Amino acid sequence: MTASIRTSSLADLDLHVRHRGAMFRDMVMGDEAGLVRMSDRFRIWLRPRLLTGEVRGLVREVHGVAVGSGLLWLREQMPVPLTELDLRGQVFNVFVEPAHRGQGHARALMVSLEAAASEWGVEILELHASKDAEALYQSLGYEATSEMRKVLKADLPVPHQWKDRR
């Protein structure tokens, strides 16, 4: 297997949008109308952030074909006593095509995203893990934190991914 990782560009916008939709589809989060709406809005949200570098991405390729990708959102945070830096990295949209899972592609993407984040001056990485990916992130040293969530809109469905996390 000839696998490589490259920095994504604006030319990968559709790939990242497709992977986001597939990720939420895999987690059974939302119906098709919601996934289409999200994808359209995500494309609009992501494009300028890729252009400015606020969001940076990596693409995993096998024989020149994209099999996975991941994104890192460089976000300014309020000061905390742990570090003088106010820059955090929000890892998101880590996705590997189903036919290529279990071959180390997600791990390779994460290791590369971590190295790139360090080069960009990030000291703390955060992410929201699907239940299926928790073991991978834990094996890479990620720890569950005290984050909690409350849905305020009464008729908004709570995805099963948000339940029974502890």
C-alpha positions in Angstrom: 0.0 0.0 0.0 1.4 3.4 -1.0 -0.2 5.8 1.4 0.6 9.5 1.9 -0.7 12.5 3.6 -0.9 15.9 2.1 -2.1 19.3 3.1 -5.6 20.0 1.8 -6.4 23.1 -0.3 -9.5 24.8 -1.5 -9.6 22.2 -4.3 -10.5 19.7 -1.5 -13.6 21.6 -0.3 -16.1 19.2 -1.9 -14.1 16.2 -0.4 -14.4 17.7 3.1 -18.1 18.5 2.7 -18.7 14.9 1.4 -16.8 13.4 4.3 -18.7 15.5 6.8 -22.0 14.3 5.5 -20.8 10.7 5.4 -19.5 11.0 9.0 -22.9 12.2 10.3 -24.7 9.6 8.2 -22.5 6.9 9.7 -23.4 8.1 13.2 -27.1 8.2 12.2 -27.3 11.8 13.2 -30.1 13.7 11.4 -32.2 12.8 8.4 -31.3 13.3 4.7 -32.9 16.7 4.5 -30.9 17.8 7.6 -27.7 16.3 6.1 -28.2 18.2 2.8 -28.9 21.4 4.6 -25.8 21.0 6.8 -23.6 20.2 3.8 -24.7 23.3 1.9 -24.1 25.5 5.0 -20.9 23.7 5.8 -19.5 24.4 2.3 -20.3 28.1 2.8 -18.8 28.1 6.3 -15.6 26.2 5.4 -14.6 27.9 2.2 -13.4 31.3 3.6 -11.8 29.6 6.6 -9.7 27.4 4.3 -8.7 30.5 2.4 -7.5 32.3 5.5 -5.9 29.3 7.1 -8.2 29.5 10.1 -9.1 26.0 9.2 -6.4 23.7 7.9 -6.8 20.2 6.7 -5.0 17.0 5.7 -5.9 14.4 3.1 -4.9 10.7 3.3 -4.3 9.2 -0.1 -3.6 5.6 -1.2 -2.2 5.4 -4.7 -3.2 9.0 -5.3 -6.9 8.5 -4.3 -8.3 10.3 -1.2 -9.4 7.7 1.4 -9.7 10.0 4.4 -9.4 13.5 5.7 -9.3 15.6 8.8 -9.6 19.3 9.7 -8.2 21.5 12.4 -9.8 24.8 13.4 -7.4 27.3 14.9 -9.5 29.1 17.5 -8.7 31.9 19.9 -9.9 31.0 23.4 -10.3 32.9 26.6 -7.3 32.8 28.9 -6.8 29.8 31.2 -4.2 29.2 33.9 -2.7 26.2 32.1 -0.9 28.1 29.4 -0.1 31.6 28.3 -1.3 30.8 24.7 -4.9 31.5 23.9 -4.8 29.4 20.7 -6.6 26.1 20.7 -7.0 23.5 18.0 -10.4 22.0 17.4 -10.0 18.7 15.5 -13.0 17.9 13.5 -14.3 16.0 10.4 -11.8 13.1 10.8 -13.2 10.6 8.3 -12.0 7.5 6.5 -13.9 5.9 3.7 -15.6 2.6 4.9 -13.6 0.4 2.5 -10.3 1.7 4.0 -11.1 1.5 7.7 -9.1 -0.6 10.1 -5.8 0.0 8.1 -4.4 2.8 10.3 -5.5 5.8 8.1 -7.4 7.6 10.9 -4.4 7.2 13.2 -2.0 8.5 10.6 -4.3 11.5 10.0 -4.4 12.2 13.7 -0.7 11.9 14.2 -0.1 14.2 11.3 -2.7 16.7 12.5 -1.1 16.7 15.9 2.4 17.4 14.5 1.0 20.2 12.2 -0.9 21.7 15.2 2.4 21.8 17.2 4.2 23.5 14.3 1.3 26.1 14.1 1.8 26.9 17.8 -1.2 25.0 19.3 -0.6 23.5 22.8 -4.1 22.1 23.4 -6.2 20.0 21.0 -9.9 19.4 21.5 -12.3 17.2 19.6 -15.7 15.6 19.8 -15.4 11.8 19.3 -18.0 9.5 18.0 -18.6 6.4 20.1 -16.9 4.4 17.4 -13.7 6.5 17.5 -13.3 6.9 21.3 -10.9 4.0 21.5 -8.6 5.5 18.8 -8.5 8.9 20.5 -7.9 7.4 23.9 -5.0 5.3 22.5 -3.5 8.6 21.2 -3.7 10.1 24.7 -6.9 12.1 24.5 -8.9 12.2 27.7 -12.6 12.8 28.3 -13.2 16.2 29.8 -16.1 17.7 31.8 -17.9 19.0 28.7 -21.7 18.7 28.9 -24.5 19.7 26.6 -28.1 20.7 26.9 -30.6 20.9 24.1 -32.9 23.9 24.7 -35.3 23.5 21.8 -37.9 21.0 23.0 -38.6 19.3 19.7 -34.9 18.9 18.7 -34.0 15.2 18.7 -31.0 14.3 20.9 -28.7 12.0 18.9 -27.9 8.7 20.5 -24.2 9.7 20.1 -24.7 12.2 22.9 -26.2 9.8 25.3 -24.5 7.4 27.8 -21.0 8.9 27.3 -19.8 8.1 30.8 
